[in-house]
Amino acid sequence: MTRQESAGELVRHAPGAHDAGAALLGGTTSPTQDFLRGVWEENPVLVQMLGLCPALAVTNTVANSLAMGLATFFVLTGSSLLVSTFKNLIPKEVRIASFILIIATFVTIADMTLAAVVPEIHKALGAFIALIVVNCMILGRQEAFASKRPVGRALLDAVGTGFGFVIAMLMMGSIRELLGNGSLLGYSVFGPSFEPWIIMILPPGGFLTLGIILLAFGWWRGRKAAEVPRVRRWPHGVASRRAA
């Protein structure tokens, strides 16, 4: 019996065998899995630890976090749409340069839109809007998924991953603004007697907040895994490369 057949036997007799087996053996995933994967189970920030530069730098307020999250969401979905549409026309030798050019186009649109609609937030975000071009989360989804899947599936993956990124940004922004200013979206929550935790709106507060969220997230996942034993899932696309 080969190693892959042994893995197949293990998967078929394990809880959640259908979904885990597809991920372990490199099988196809359903549209629902394409969408939900990036929202929670493979959240780009909380699980894959991607896009940490904006997550740490601009999440000192909810407004900044939401603006950066939506800009990244727009760039990811737009670039996935174009890459999947023209994947057969892009030569393999220049695919990475082509992906970056497509991403940069949507970043420019997002940058100019933010400057026109919310100039104060655009000024606060500064160079981090332009740095969306080199966000490895976006380029990674183009290379690993959008360039190999139909348009509909690529959009589902992009929307799920982008939504997961927005969720992570809002979690960090809410905690930091609430403790650092005692407010949410500029509205006072704790009243005038609250003494703000200044460190939470400073750069160290980003690391502290992310660490606390990751600790709570890891504890919750560990507790859930202990209650229902499951076969380990490889990140999407890894299993097929290991089998090859």
N, C-alpha and C positions, 0 to 999 in steps of 0.2 A: 504493500500500500504506500503510495507516495505521500509526501508531506502535505500537499494540497488536499488529497482525499482524506487524510487524517483530520485535517482542520475542518473539512466538510462534515465528517461524522460528529465531531465535537459540537459544531454549530447546530446541527439538526436536532440534537438531544438537549439543548440548553434553552433556558427561558429566553423569550424574545428572539428565537432562532431565525425567524424570517428576516427581520431588519438587520440583526447583527451579522447574519451570514452574508448578506449582500455587501456590507461594508468590509468584512474580513476578506472575502474572496474576490473583491473587485467587481461585484455584480452591479447592475444598474439600480438606481434609486428612483423612487416615485416622485412626482411633482411636489407632493406635500413635504417629503423629506428634503427636497432641494430648497424649499422655502424655510422650513423650520430649523434646518441644520445651523444656519448662520445666526438665527435669532437667539438661540440659547445653548444648545449642546456644543457647538463649535463657535461660540461668540468670539468675534475677532479680537476684542480687548480682554475679556475676562477669562478666556480659555487659550486662544492662540497667541495672546500677548502681542498683537500687531497694532499699528497705529497709536503707539504709546506717546509719541511726541505731542500731538494735539491733545490727547487725553490728559497729559500731565500739565501742559502749558496754558491752555485756554479755558479750563473748567472752573475758574474761580467764581463764575456766576452762571446761573441757569440760562440767561439770554445768550451769553457767549457759547455755552455748550450746545444749545439748540441750533444756533446759526452754523457752527462748525459741523455739527452732525448732519444737518440738512444739506449743507454744501457738499459734504463728502458723499451723502446718499445720492444726490443728483449726479455727481461725477461718476460714481460707480455704476448706477443704472444706465446712464447715457453711454458710457464707454462700453459696457457689456453689450448693449443693443447694437452698436456699430461693429464691434469686434465679431460678434456672432453672425451678423448679417454679411460681412465681407470676409469671413474667415477663409473661404476658398480662393479669394483673390489676393490675399497677402502672402508673398513669398516667405517660406520658413526662415530663410537666411536673414531677413530684416523684420521679423515679426515683433521682436521686443522694441525696436526703434519705432515701429508703426504703432504699437500699443501706447507707448509713451506720448507720441504725437497726438493720438486720439484723446488720451487722458488730459493732456495739456490744453487741448481745445475746449473741453468742458470746464476745466479749472478756470480758464480765462472768462468764460461766460458767467460762471458762478462769482468770480471776483468782481466783475463789472456790475453784476446784478446787486450784490451786497453793497457796493459803493454807492449805487444809486438809490436803493431802498432804505438801508439802515447804515448811514455813513458813520455813526458813532460806534456801532458794533464792528464795522469793517476796520475802523482805525484801531480798535482794541485788539482785534485778531492779528492785524499786521501781516508779517511775512508768512504766518502759518497757513494762510489761504493758498498762497503759491506753493507751499510745501506739500499740498495734497498731491501734486504731480508725482512725488517720490514716495508716496505712501505705499508700502509694500503690500498692504492688504488689497489695494485696488489692482495693482499690477499682477499680483498673485492670482486673483480670481480670473483675470483675462487669460493668463497663461494656462492655468490648471483647469478652467471650466468653460468660460465663454467661447474660447477659440476651438472647443471640441464638441460643443452641444448646439442644438437648435435654438432659435431666437427665444421661443417661449420659455424653455428651461433655463436659459442663461439669464433672462429677466427675473424669473422666480428666485434663482440663486442670488442675484444682485440685490433684489428687494429685501430678501431675508437677511443677508449679510449687512446691508446698509441699515436696516431697521435695528439689528442687534448692536451696531455701532452707535446709533442714536440713543438707544436704551442705556448703554454703558456711559456715554457722555452725560446724559441727564442724571444718572445716578450720582456720578462724581460731582457734577455742578450743583445739584440740590444739596448734597451734604456739605460741600465747601461753602456755599453762600449762606446756608442756614446757620452753620456754626461760626463762620467768619464774619458775617454781617448781621445775623439775626433776622434775615429776611428771605423772601422768595420772589423773584422777578421784581425786586424793588419794594415789595410790600412788607412792612414789619410784621414779624410773627411772634417774637418773644417780648415785645414792648421796650420802653426806654430803659428799664432797669437791667436789661441783659448786658453782660459784659462780653463783647465779641472775642472770639479766639482768633487773634490776628494771624497766627501761624497758618490757619486754614486757607487764607487767600494769598499766601506767599508760596513760592515754589516748593518748599518742603511739605506744605499741606497737600500738594498733589500726590507725592509719594506716600504720605501717611494715609490719605484717603484710599488710594488704590490698594495699598497693603491690607487695610481693614476689609475692603470689599472682597478682595481675593481670599482672605482668610475665612470670611463668612461663606463665600461661594464654595470654597474647598470643603469646609465643614459640612455644608448642606449636601454636596454631591457625595461625600464619603458616607454620610448617614444614609442617604438614599441607596447607595450601592450595597451597604451592609444589610439593608432590609430585603433587597431583591438582587441576588447575585446575577451578574450578567457577563457575557463574553466581552472581552475588551474590543472596542471599536477603534480601528485606525482612522486618522483624519482622511477625508475624502481624497482619493487619488493615490494614497500611499500604498494600499494593499496591492493594487495592480502592478506597481513598480517592484514591490518585493517578490510577488509571484513570478514576474518576468526574470 
